[in-house]
Amino acid sequence: MASRPPENATPVSDDVARGRWMTIQASRFAGFALVVLGILLVRDVVDIAGETNHLIGYVFIVVGLADGFIVPQVLARKWRTPPA
């Protein structure tokens, strides 16, 4: 059944929970930093890719949005404490 917790579900310590929380927050921060860098590339404020600056900027924006919104939800779902 999908509603039952896995057989090997054990509670995690506070240190593990804190580390997981920090990982989720770092993922959000890195994602939005990529979005800002992508915007700077598209606006030609930063030039690191030459002629493909705009393309790389748009890729950074898409990847950053996914990293900022989707990855934290996936990690939280993976690390969620099962119901007792």
Sequence and secondary structure as in RCSB ss.txt:
>XXXX:A:sequence
MASRPPENATPVSDDVARGRWMTIQASRFAGFALVVLGILLVRDVVDIAGETNHLIGYVFIVVGLADGFIVPQVL
ARKWRTPPA
>XXXX:A:secstr
  SS  TT     HHHHHHHHHHHHHHHHHHHHHHHHHHHHHTTSS SSGGGHHHHHHHHHHHHHHHHHHHHHHH
HHHH     
